[in-house]
Amino acid sequence: MSTNSFAPDTPLQDVLPLNLWRLLARHDIRTVAQVEQLYPKKLWEMHYVGPVRFREIEKYLFSGKKYEPLDLSNPDVMLADGASLEGILPARVFRVLKRHRIETVMQLKAAYPLRLSEISGIGSKARHDVEEMLGDWATANSRLKKPDARR
């Protein structure tokens, strides 16, 4: 995976500056192979590894590569149909939906609003969070799918 020519069992102490190998050693990561297994997503999310340190590790061990995480502030990325709801909705709402096998934006759109109203644990606040996330799509579709009150 690495574009540098380090043997997998090379100690990080021989490759990285003091501050970086100490940071990784705190997580019991001591060899190049261990870092390669974590790169990119798990290394990016690791405690105490921010964007600056991540880029430094990338520079030393993965020259020529640049990992770009999803920008959840971009609504187009956030609402892509296959996108996970984790991190987009509050954790409590996500857990309730996950229990009912609703884990992606597409599955949530399919369940909105009828099936969503039948799920215990989805009250007015959770419904508001979902509607806020879905934005205009939810407004347009809630009017179309409202159950007929006369039945």
N, C-alpha and C positions, 0 to 999 in steps of 0.2 A: 504494500500500500504506500509506503514511504518512497519519495523520489530520491532521497538521500541514500547513500550506500552504507547504512549502519546495519550490523548484524542484529537480529531480533533480541539476542540476549545481552546486548550492549547496555551497561548501566547508564542511567540518565545522568548520573554524576559526571560521566566522561563527556557528555554531549551538551548539556544545558548549563546556563549560568546558575550560580548558587541559589538565587531566590526562586527560580523556577523548579529546580529539582527538589528543593525543600518543600515547596508547595505540593508537588505531586507525591513526595514521600509521606506527607501527612495523610494521604489517602491510600497509602501502601502500594503506590505505583513506583516501581523501581527500574523497569527495563523499557526499552524502545517498543518491544512487542506489546506490552501492556497498554502503552499510549496508543499504539496503532489500533488495538481492539476498541478503544473508547472513542477514537476520532471518527466523525466530528461531533455528533449530537450529544453523546454522554459527556464528553470532555467540555463542550460548551456549557452544559448545564451544571457542571461540577461546582460545589461550594468553594468559594474564594477564587474561582477562575472567572474573571470578568473578560470583557472583550479585549482589553489591552494585553493581558497575560496570555489569553488564547491565541492572539495574533503572534505573540513572541514565540510560543511553543510551535505554532504552525510554521513560522519562519525557520526555526532550527531543525524541525523534524520533517516537515512536509513542504519544502520549498517548491514554489510553483503552483500550490493549491491555495484556494481561498474559499472557505465555507461561508455561505450567507444564510443565516437562519430566516425563517418566515417572518415577515413583518406583520404582526397581528393588528397594527394600527391601520393598515391598509384594508379598507372594506372589501376590495375585490379578492384579496387573499383570504380574508377572514370568512367570507361567505361562499367560497367555492364549495360546490355540492359535496365533494368527497372529504372536505376538511373536518377534522375532529372538533367536537364541541369543548373538549378539555382546554381550559385556559381562556375560552371565549365567554363562557357563562360562569356564574359563581359556582364554587365547588359543590355546595349543597344541591343546587339544581342539577348540576352535571351528574352527581351520584344517583339522584332519583331517576333521571332519564336513563342512565346506564343500566340500572336495575330492570328497566323495561325495554332494554335492547335498542335504545335510541342514542347513538354515539356520534353520528355525523350530521352535518347541516342538511343533507338530502333526506335522511331519516326523520329529522325534526320537521322539515317542511311537509313531508308526507303525513305526519301525525298531527299537524296543526290545522285547526284548533280542536276538532272533535275528540280525537283520541287523547290529546293532551288534557282535556277537561275531565277525562275519566280516570286519570292517574292520581292515586292518593299521594299527597306530598307536593302536588303542584297547586298552590293556592294563587291568590291574586298577585302577591309579590313576585312569585316565580314566573307567573304568566307575563307580568310586566317586564321582567328581565328578558324573557324570550322575545317578546314583542319589540323591545328596545334593540335587541341584537339583530333581529330580522328586518327591522325598520319598515320601509315602504312595502316590501313584499308581504309582510304580515298584515299591514293595514288593508291592502287590496284583497288578500285571500280570506281574511276574517269576515269580510262583508259577503263574500261569495259562499262560504261554507257554514254560515250560522244555521243551527238547527231551527226548524220551523216550530214556533212556540204553540201552534194550534194543535199539534199532534198529541 
